[in-house]
Amino acid sequence: MKLKHFYESQQLEPDIINEFFNRADLLRTQNSLQILKGKVLATLFYEPSTRTRLSFEVAMLKLGGNIISTENAREFSSAVKGESIEDTIRVVSKYVDCIVIRHFEDGAARKAAEVSSVPVINAGDGKGQHPTQALLDLYTIYKELGKIDCLKIAMVGDLANGRTARSLCYLLGKFKNNEIIFISPENLKMRYDIKEYLLRHNVKFSEEKDLDKVLPNVDIIYMTRIQKERITLDDYEKAKGKYVIDLSNFHIIKHSSRILHPLPKIDEIKLPTKIEHSDQRVAYFRQAENGLYIRMALLIHLLT
């Protein structure tokens, strides 16, 4: 299976996921490559980003390619003048070989893909999806636990607006015997479309209010921040600080379990730097590193 664009997690099947994992493993051992020499990547970001934008840019450079970039296209592009995303992409796609786009509008990456003459990669679209994050999350689970099936996963935080958790659910649904436990403030529960998808794919899921009850019994704790920028102040005040991992409950997590977080983390994880640096249960910085190799693998797939 060959992808032309990558705008949603549902595009991936187990065989291509395994291809990406194998290639990412190989790329870890290679320092300097020229596979994409002469190719140009545009990173077109209408929302803030640190890890996603920089990892894509470093990935392209490590593969011998070049980049052009805008980190605030919402203010410093023709979008300010009212240009549509479709028109922007029609133009930019004539300058480059691939476009990575982050946008504040749900479904913007798919709109971009429909008019682009080069591959488009979704780096996050509103409250919709962040499929490359889901792919690196799944890769991290594989690297940490040695499998991506028969797992019990707790997803914690703002599940209504967190596009990373939504995207990961789509991928977990493609593997057997995974069970998901949703833990969120009452006003930020996982939306029905994801629950309906899981039901159709026979993925067991449940909702729980007590985080400490769940922590000792899961393989993966997927923490997410409250998306302050996407909700009302009232909703934020109701939700902030409700679910936290700190020294009061860290000890009840199994030593074989792993804590993931798409980052940035705010106040939902409060652990000393020494523990974050030395305890194997803390996997979120290794998770961020994994993003580089997965995104290198994706660029090779789309551009060769």
Secondary structure as GFF3:
##gff-version 3
##sequence-region A 1 304
A	DSSP	three_ten_helix	9	11	.	.	.	ID=ss1
A	DSSP	alpha_helix	14	27	.	.	.	ID=ss2
A	DSSP	beta_strand	40	45	.	.	.	ID=ss3
A	DSSP	alpha_helix	51	62	.	.	.	ID=ss4
A	DSSP	beta_strand	66	70	.	.	.	ID=ss5
A	DSSP	three_ten_helix	78	81	.	.	.	ID=ss6
A	DSSP	alpha_helix	85	92	.	.	.	ID=ss7
A	DSSP	beta_strand	98	103	.	.	.	ID=ss8
A	DSSP	alpha_helix	108	115	.	.	.	ID=ss9
A	DSSP	beta_strand	120	125	.	.	.	ID=ss10
A	DSSP	alpha_helix	131	145	.	.	.	ID=ss11
A	DSSP	beta_strand	152	156	.	.	.	ID=ss12
A	DSSP	alpha_helix	163	172	.	.	.	ID=ss13
A	DSSP	beta_strand	179	183	.	.	.	ID=ss14
A	DSSP	three_ten_helix	186	188	.	.	.	ID=ss15
A	DSSP	alpha_helix	192	200	.	.	.	ID=ss16
A	DSSP	beta_strand	204	207	.	.	.	ID=ss17
A	DSSP	alpha_helix	211	214	.	.	.	ID=ss18
A	DSSP	three_ten_helix	215	217	.	.	.	ID=ss19
A	DSSP	beta_strand	220	223	.	.	.	ID=ss20
A	DSSP	three_ten_helix	228	230	.	.	.	ID=ss21
A	DSSP	alpha_helix	233	239	.	.	.	ID=ss22
A	DSSP	beta_strand	245	246	.	.	.	ID=ss23
A	DSSP	three_ten_helix	250	252	.	.	.	ID=ss24
A	DSSP	beta_strand	258	260	.	.	.	ID=ss25
A	DSSP	beta_strand	269	270	.	.	.	ID=ss26
A	DSSP	alpha_helix	273	278	.	.	.	ID=ss27
A	DSSP	alpha_helix	284	303	.	.	.	ID=ss28
###
